[in-house]
Amino acid sequence: MNSKQLFPVGHVMGYAFSLILTAVALSVLMFDLSPKTGVVILLVTAFMQAGVQLVMFMHAGESEDKKSIYTNIWYALFVAIVTILGTLLTMIWGYQ
């Protein structure tokens, strides 16, 4: 076997990218950014981190049934967003 086949370059790059995204998220605290800017940075890094985890470490795009995997991911995201917005609507925004 070739040594290049034995070394998981993609996984190491995904791990490094995850560490970089974590450092960027921590910069919100270290640089005492405004709340709006901090939330935007945290949301962007969180979604990028989730994408890296799905593609690199959970192998979302490597199976034969890619369509059903991505459909399930979109459905789960939809349910999460509806749950979060429903909670905000009833508990914070004062729906009566």
C-alpha positions as CSV (number, residue, x, y, z in Angstrom):
1,M,0.0,0.0,0.0
2,N,1.0,3.5,-0.7
3,S,1.8,5.7,2.4
4,K,-0.4,8.5,1.0
5,Q,-3.4,6.1,1.1
6,L,-2.8,5.4,4.8
7,F,-2.6,9.0,5.9
8,P,-6.1,10.7,6.2
9,V,-5.3,14.1,4.8
10,G,-9.0,15.0,4.6
11,H,-9.6,14.2,8.2
12,V,-6.6,16.1,9.4
13,M,-7.6,19.2,7.3
14,G,-11.2,18.9,8.7
15,Y,-9.8,18.8,12.3
16,A,-7.5,21.8,11.6
17,F,-10.5,23.7,10.1
18,S,-12.6,22.9,13.1
19,L,-9.9,24.2,15.4
20,I,-9.7,27.4,13.4
21,L,-13.4,27.9,13.5
22,T,-13.3,27.3,17.3
23,A,-10.6,30.0,17.6
24,V,-12.7,32.4,15.6
25,A,-15.7,31.8,17.8
26,L,-13.5,32.3,20.9
27,S,-12.4,35.6,19.5
28,V,-15.9,37.0,20.2
29,L,-15.1,36.7,23.9
30,M,-11.4,37.7,23.7
31,F,-12.0,40.9,21.6
32,D,-15.1,42.0,23.5
33,L,-17.1,42.5,20.3
34,S,-20.6,44.1,20.2
35,P,-23.5,41.7,20.8
36,K,-24.7,41.9,17.2
37,T,-21.3,41.3,15.7
38,G,-20.7,38.5,18.2
39,V,-23.9,36.7,17.4
40,V,-23.3,36.9,13.7
41,I,-19.8,35.5,14.1
42,L,-21.0,32.7,16.4
43,L,-23.9,31.7,14.0
44,V,-21.6,31.7,10.9
45,T,-18.9,29.6,12.7
46,A,-21.5,27.3,14.2
47,F,-23.1,26.5,10.8
48,M,-19.7,26.1,9.2
49,Q,-18.6,23.8,12.0
50,A,-21.7,21.7,11.5
51,G,-21.0,21.4,7.8
52,V,-17.4,20.3,8.4
53,Q,-18.6,17.7,10.9
54,L,-21.2,16.3,8.6
55,V,-19.0,16.1,5.5
56,M,-15.6,15.3,7.0
57,F,-16.4,13.1,10.0
58,M,-19.9,11.7,9.5
59,H,-19.3,11.0,5.8
60,A,-22.6,12.5,4.8
61,G,-21.8,12.6,1.1
62,E,-20.0,9.2,0.7
63,S,-22.9,6.8,0.8
64,E,-24.9,5.6,-2.2
65,D,-28.1,7.1,-0.8
66,K,-27.0,10.8,-0.6
67,K,-30.5,12.1,-1.4
68,S,-32.2,10.6,1.7
69,I,-29.3,11.7,4.0
70,Y,-29.5,15.3,2.8
71,T,-33.3,15.2,2.9
72,N,-33.2,14.0,6.6
73,I,-30.7,16.8,7.4
74,W,-32.9,19.5,5.8
75,Y,-35.9,18.1,7.7
76,A,-34.1,18.1,11.0
77,L,-33.0,21.6,10.4
78,F,-36.6,22.6,9.6
79,V,-37.9,21.0,12.8
80,A,-35.2,22.7,14.8
81,I,-35.9,26.1,13.4
82,V,-39.7,25.7,13.9
83,T,-39.1,24.6,17.5
84,I,-36.8,27.5,18.2
85,L,-39.1,30.1,16.6
86,G,-42.2,28.6,18.3
87,T,-40.4,28.8,21.7
88,L,-39.4,32.4,21.1
89,L,-43.0,33.2,20.0
90,T,-44.6,31.8,23.1
91,M,-42.0,32.6,25.7
92,I,-40.4,35.9,24.7
93,W,-42.5,37.7,22.1
94,G,-45.6,37.4,24.2
95,Y,-48.0,35.5,22.0
96,Q,-51.3,35.4,23.8
